């Protein structure tokens, strides 16, 4: 057959097949949206893929989320290893194993072999995030877990359909270990049908063009992407770039952020990413197995090649070195469910390095995805006694070279995700949303400001035995600016107990926290980091941001040095005081380097005395505190200041 595949397709047939492969995967997504049972998958926490007979990725869909697609070929190949020689038409296999190249246990993949006249020609794969797969807390995200045994059910390759017959016993065993078994059974059938949609479309192409041409097309689309990426890399200068980003903490150690160090080397038409110097695995779920780390590298780099399709051809010129048992190369049985925290640090670090190579596409740090999970008994509906509230929020992306960051956008982790509708969440969970709005002053100040985040507040309603977990980061490794831009703001959740007036800061990392009807919980998402010196932002742009309620009149002065006169706030009428602005900007220029290097103990004292706020501490003084108590975090502050000096202070006049 290999000899038969040597003849290249004509350009028209190649283009038709290339787009048909992608369309077949998009049709899988439409099938899932119309048949899924869980609210999580309905909000597009899923991805699909088409693979060749060796498991290599041929096509992804146009809205598949970044984190999944760089791992689908790994899990497909693991299924092939497990069932090689035993597959038959109508089989469907399940796998969620992060140590076999997956992401985390919640992402369950269903893989279907595609046969033409008993000849295996490829695979279709559907990956959906199941809202609960057991473990110690509802939602299967226990931040205190050190190993997989407290996380969720690990599914190594297993048949769910044998020759078209549903293996009810196997599916029932998996579902019985979940807090939402009915949704799991429903989603199994939804995902299985999605894989059948791709099978149908591929066989339709075979009938129209013949098997040889379809197989040739699968090869050529990968070669096409490889060729295009190699040419673009070869046109760039050889060199080495490196940077570091941080996870907030290791709960098993004292304070201090967890470094992820990346060195990127371009030589000829190849790229090497070296993670030497990254921290060892930590006592939490915030570790990444090798497959997820590979996916983060691909997703970060692919952002700078937006016009190319993504398949295994993109992977062929990438080499990765990651020390085993590091936070970016965790091995069984280390906990990895929170892999998305190192994932997004890797992506943003790669953004920073590629921004130096392609300054026309340069971008500052984006906000960090966060998950709020709550579960317990839903007293509103006896027929569905358990509820699983699982929600993420949009936030701001970093400012760009010549353009502000994107406001209220889903995370770089997966831009295909939807912002979950409040009405849908309120229907399936005993919660009520009381506030959901763009958060003023959340955007990192810069010549080109970061995008804005949001604030959401909800109340727990009729429930019993409910607990809450919050999976987040960037409370300490605050979203950073570049080229002189300023940081955004710390993440963290607050709660006000029913009947109490004071809010309590719970921060960004906790699990199994008891909550009761009437409790109100609020959380912001950070904006993106600023790009360029905020004192160089046109005063009229700052005024417009105040009019649009992205920036307060107070922070316009403190962050941008722009003094505004309020004419009529209701009508959005403000006027720039040009003389006062010139004076204030001159004062800030003269003082800001000293502010950024002020004794952190003095800054903590100012914060605790109420003379400065959280944004002042981060943006003006580059000091990180325990925000509830005001306690200085000296090691964390030293780490934060080191990067603040490099990304921000070094670019000021």
N, C-alpha and C positions, 0 to 999 in steps of 0.2 A: 504493500500500500504506500510506503514511503516514496517509492519511485513515482507512483501516480501523483503524489502531492507536490512534485517538483515544478510542474508547470504553473506559472502564475495566472491568476484570474485576470480577465480584462478589467479595466478601471471601473466600468459601469457596474458589472456584477459585484466587484469588490465593495463598492460604495453601498450598493443595495443590501448586501449581506451584513456589512458592518452596522448599518443602521437598523436592520431587521433584528440582529442579535440584541441590540440595546432596547429596541421596542418590545421584544419578547419579555425582557426583564421588567420594563415599565408596566406591562400588562399583568405580571405577577403582583406588582404593588397594588394595582387597581382591584385585583381579586381579593387581596388581603383586607383592603380598606372596606370592602363590602361584605365580608363574611367573618371578620375577627370577632372574638367575644370580649376581649379585655380592652379597657379604655386606654391603657398604655400603648398597645399596638395601634389602636385607632388613631392615636396622635403621632403616628409615623415613627415610633421607636422600633424600626425594622429595616432590613435591607435584603436584597435578593441578588443572585448572581447566576451566570451561565458559565460552565466550565467545559474544557475539552476532555477527552477520554483519560488523560493523565491527571486531571484535577486542576490544571492551570486555569486561571481566570480569563475568560473571553470577553465578558461584558458585565457591566453594572447598570443600574437604572439611573435616571437623571436626578432623582431625589433621594437616592440611598445615602445613608449617613456615613460620614468619613470613617468613623471608628471601626465599622464592621467590614467594609469592603476590602481592606488590606489584610484581613485574616481569613476570608472565606475560602481561599485556595488551600490554606493550611488544614482546615477541618475537612474539606473535601478529600484531600490526600490521605488524611488519617482514616476516613471511612473506607477508602480504597484499600489501604493496608490491612484493615480489619476484615474485609469481606471479599478480597480479591479472589476471583474464580468461583464465587458462590452467588453472585448477583444474578437477578432475573428481572424481566420486565414486570413493572408493577410494584417493585420493592421501594420502600422509603425508609431511610435511616435517620436516627436522631443522635445528636452530639452537642454537648455544651462545655467540653473540657478545655479550660483555659491553658492547661499545661501541654495541650496538643496543638496549640496555635490559636485558640479562641481568645475571647476577651474576658468575660466573667460568667459565672454560672447562670445568671438570669438570661443571657443571650443564648437561646436554644435554636440550633440549626437543624432543619430537615433537608436531607439530601436524597435526590431521586436520580438513579441511573437512567439514561435515555438510550433505548435500543432501536435499531432499524434492522428488521429481519434477523433478530437474535445477535446482531453485531452492536457492541457497545460503542456509541459515538460521542457521548458527553454526559454531563450531569447538570441538573438544575438544583439550586439551593435557596432555601428561604430561612432567614434568621429573624426571629422576633424576641423582644424582651418580655419575658413572662413576669408578672408583677410579684409573684412569690414562688419560691422553690424550697420552702422549708428553712431550716436554720434556726438560730436562737431568737430572732426578732422578726416581726411582720415586715415583709418586703425583702428579707434576706440580705440586709445591709447592716451588720453589727460592726461598728467601727472598732470595738474592742477585741474583735476576733484576731487571733494570731495564726490560726491555721484554718484549713478548709472545712474542718469537721463542725465548726460552728456557723459556717456560711450558708450552705445549701446542698442540695443533692447534686453529685457529680455524675453526669451521664457520659460514659465512654460509648463508642459507637454501638448502637443497638437497633435492631429492626423494629419499626412501628407498623409497617405494612409488608406482608410477604406475598409476592405475586398478585398484589391488588387486594388481598384480604387484610383487614384491620386486626392487628395484634392487640386485642382489647385488654388482655391480661398485663402486657408490658406497659401500655399506656396508663392503665389503672394503677399500677404500682408507682409510677412516677407521679401521677396526679394526687394519689393518696398521701404523699409526703409534702403537699402544699396546703396553704390555708385557703386556696381558691381553686379547688379541683375542677369544678364545672367549667370555669374559664379555660383551664389548661386543655381539657378534652376538646372544647370548642376550637381553641387556637391550633391544636394539632391538626384538626381536619381543615381548618382555613389554610394553614401553611402547606399541607399536603396538596390541597387543590391548587395552590399557587404554583407549586413545582410542576403540577400536571399541565398548567397553562403553558409554561415554557416548553415542556415536552411536546405538546400539541403544535406549537409554533415552529419548533425546530424540525419536526417531522413534515410539516407543511412545506418548509423550505427544501427539505430533502426530496419531496415529491415533485417540486417545481424545478429544482436545479440539479438534482442528483446528489447522491451521498458524497462523491468525490469532491464536488465543488463546495459543498457545505463544510466538509472537513478542511479543505484547502482554505476556505474563508476564515475558519477558526484559527488556523495557523497564521494567516497573513495579517489579521487585525492585531495580533500580538507583535508580529515583526514590524508592522507599521509604527506602532507606538514606540517600540524600542528604538527604531531608526530615528524617529523624530526627536526623542529625548536625547539620544547620544549626540546628534548633530548640534543641538542647542547647548549641551554641556561642553562639547568640544570647542564651541565658539567663545566660551568664557575663559578668563585667565586662570591658569593653575594657581593654587594657593591654599592656605589653611585659615580657617576662621574658628573661633571658639567663644563660648559663653557659658553662663550658669544660670539656672533658675532653681527655685526652692519649693518643697512641700513645707507646710507650716511647722510640723512637729512630729516627733516620735513619742507617742503616749507612754512608751516603756522607758524613756530616758528623761533627763532634765530638759529645760528649755533650750532652744536652738533649732534653727531651720535645717531641713534635710536637703543637701545639694544634689542636683542632677547636672552633671557636667557633660557638655557635648563639644567635641572638636570635629569640624567638618573639613575634609580635604578633597579638592578637585584636582584630578590628574588625568589629562587627556579627556576621554569620554566616560570616565567613571567617577563615582562619588563614594567616599568612605566616611561613615559617621562612627565616631569613637566615643564611648561613654565611660572610658577609664576615668576614675576620680569620683564617680557617683557613689552615693552612700550605700551601705549594705541594707538589706531588707529591714523593715521596721515592724514594731509590735502593733500593727494595725492592718486594716484591709487596703491601705494606700500603697500597695506594691503592684508592679506590672510584670506579668509573665512575658517571655520573649516575643510571642506573636503580637500582643498588643503594642509593645514597643516598636516593632517593625511597622505596624499600622500607623502609629503616631508619626514616624519618620516620613512615611509615604504621604500621609494626609497633609503634613506641614509643607513638604516639598511640592506636592501637587498644586497647592494654592498659588504657586508662582508659574504654573503651566495650565491655566484654566481652560484653554481651548482644546486640549487633548483629551480623548477618552482615556479611561483608566482600566487597565487589565494587566496581566502578568508581564507583558512587554515592558511596562514601566518599572518593574522590579529588577530587571536583569542587570542594570548597571549600578545598582546600589549594594554596597557592602556595609555591614554593621558589626561592630565589636562592642559587646556589653559584658562586663565582668559577671560571672555566674554568682548567684545569690546576692546581687545588688538590687536596689529598689527598682531597677529597670530590667532585671533578668531573674525574677523570682522563680524558684523551682518548687515542685510538689514537696510538702503540703502547705507551703506558706500562703497566707490569706491574700487574695488578689481582687476581691469584689470591687474595691474602690480604685481600680486601676486607672480610672478616668482622671484622677488627680495628677499622677505623674504624666499621663497621656497629654493633658493640655499644657503642662509645663514644657514637655518636649516640643509640642507644636509651636508654642510661642517662642521658644528658644530658636527653633528653625526659622520662624518668621524673622527674628532679629538678624540672624546670619545672612539669610537670603536678601534681606533689605539692604545689606551692604553691597551685595553683588548686583542687585537690580534696584537701585534707589528709586526708579520711577514707580515701583510697586511697593515701596517701603511702608511698613505698618507697625504701630506700637502694640503693646500687649492687650489682648482681649480679656474680658471677664471670665471667671471660672464657673463652669456649670455646677449647679447645686441641686440636690435631691432632698425633698421633704417626704418622709414616709410615716404613715400612722396606720395602725390597725387595731381592731378590737371587735366587739359585738355591736352590730347596727340594730338598735332597738326599733327602728322605723319599719323593718321588713323581716318578720319572722322566717319567711321562706329563704332568706339569704342572711343567715345570722352573722357571718364574718364580713367585715369590710376591709378593703385595702386601698388606702389613700396614698397615691404615689404621684408626685408632682415635681416638675421642674419649671423654672422661670426663664424668660429671656433677659438679656442684659446688653451692655455696650461693647462694641469692638473698638480697637485702638484707632487713634487718629492716623491719617495717612499723609503721604507726601503730596500736599496740595489740596487735601480734602478732609473734612471732619470724618470721624468714625461713624459707623452705622449705629443708629439708636435702636434700642429695644429689639434685638436680633437674637435668634437662637445661637447657642454656643458653637465655637469652631469645632468642638467635639462632633457635632452633627447638625449642619445647617438645614438638613431635611426635616428635622423635628418641627412639630407644630407647637405654638404657644397654646397650652391647654385651655379650652373655654371654661369659664367659671360655671356656666350653667350645666355643662356635662359633669364636672366634678361634683357639683351639689346634688345632682340627680343620683349618682352612684355611691356617694359617701355622705355621712352625716356631718356636713360642714356648710358654713355660709360665708361667702366673701363679703367683707365690709369695706375693703379698700383695694384698688388695683390701679396704679397710676405711675406715670413716669416720675422718677425720683429726682427732684431738684438737687443740683450740686454733686450728683454722682459721677459725672463725666470728668475724666482727668484733664486738667487745664493744659493748653498748649497753643502754639500758633495755629495748629489745627487740633481742636479739642477731640477727646475721645467721644464715642457714642454714649448716650445716657442709659442707665439701668432703670429698674422699676422698684416699687415698694408694693408688697401685697400683705394684707392682713385678713385673717380668717378666724372664725369661731367654731369650736367643736360643739356639735348638737347632741341629739339623743343617742348615747352610746354607753358602753360599759367595758371595763377592763381594757381601756385603750392605752397604748403606748406610742411614743413618737421617736423617730430617729432623724437626724439631720446630717447629710453627707455633703461636705463642702470644704473649701480651702480658701486661701488668700485673705484670711483674717490677719495674718502676720506677713506673709510674702505678698504684700499688697500689689495689686495690678499696677504695673510700672509704665512710665513714659519713656520716650527716647528722644535723642537729639535736643535735649534741654527741656523736654516736656515733663509734666508732673504726674504723680500717681493718682489713682482713682480714690477708692475708699475701702476700708475693711468690710469683709462679709461677716455676718453673724445674725442669729435669730434671737428675738426677745419674746417673752411670754408674760401675760398678765392673767393671773388666776382669777376665776370667777369670784366676784365680790371684793376684789382688791383693786387699789388704784395705781399701785406702782408696778412698773414693768421690770422684769428680771432678764439680764443679759445671759443667754446660754451659750453664745459663741457659735462656732461653725462645725464643731465635732462633738456629737453625743448620740447615744443610742439607748433604747429601752427606757425612755423618760415617761413616767406616768402622766397622763392628761385626762381631764374630766370635762363633762358638759359645761359649757359656759366659759371655758378657758379660751383666751384670745392669743393667737400667735402671729407675729409679724416678722417679715424678713425683707431686706433689700437685696437687690443684685447690684454689683458694682458696675460702673461704666467702664469704658476702655481707657487706656492710658493716653496721655497727651503726646502730640508730636510737635517738636519744636518749642522754642522759648515762648511761654505765654505772654511775656511782655511785648512780643512782636505781633500779637494778634491785633487786627484792626479794631479800634475801639467801637466802631459801628457794629462789628460782628458780635462783640460782647454785649452791646446794648440789645441787639436782636435776640441773643440768647436769654437775656433777662425778660424781654417782652414775651418770649415763648415759654418762659418758666423753666428753662433748662438750668439757669444759673440765678442765684439770689443776688440782690443788689450788694449784700455784704461781701460775698465771695468774689463778685466782680472786682471789688477793690482789693481784697486780700490776695487773690490768686493772679489776677490779671493787671492790677494797678489801674483799673479804670473807675473813675468817679462819675457816678450818674446822678442827675437830678430827677426826682420823681415829679412828673407833671400831673398825670392822672393814671394811677395804677389800674383802675377798672377799664380804662380805654387803652391800656398798654402804651402810654406816652411817657417816654424817658428821654432825657437829653444828656449828652456827654459834656461834662465840664472839662474842657480841653486843658486849661491851665492847671487845674488841680490834678488831672491825670498825668500831665508831664512831670509835676513835682513828685507825685506818689511813685511813679515808675522809676524816677531817679533815686528816690529813697530806697526802694526795694532792691534796685541793682547794686546799690552801695552796701547793703546789709545782708543779702540773701546767702552769700557763701558762708558768712560767719554764722548765720542762723543754722545752716545745714551742718555745721560743725560744733554747735553749742554743746556744752556738757550735758549728756542725756539726763543726769540726775536733776539738773536745774529745769529741764524741759518737763520731766515727770512732776516736779513740784508745781510748775505753772499749770499743768493739766489738773492736778488734784485740787488746786486752789480755784479752779474754774476760770482762770485767766485765758486759757486757750482751749480749743475743742479737739476732737479726734482728727478732723481734717487738717487743722494747724499742725498737730503733732506729726502727721505723716507727710504732708506736702511741704511744710515750711522747715521743719526741724529734722525730718527723716528719723523719727524715733518711734519704736514699737512698744506698746504697753499691753499689760493685761487689762483690757478695756473695761471690765466690770469693776476691778479694784484699783486701777491706776498704778499697779506695780510695774516698775521698769523691767523690761526683758533685755538685759545687757548683751548677751551673746547674739540674740536675734537682731537687736538694733545694730550691732557691729556688722553683721552680715548684710542687713538691709542698706546700711550706709555705704558699704563698699560698692554695691551695685548702683546706688543712687549717685555716687560720685562719678561713676563711669558713664552712666546713661544720661544723666541730667546735668550735674554741676560742671563737668568737663566741657559742655557745649555752651555754657553761658559766656557772655562777653567778659 
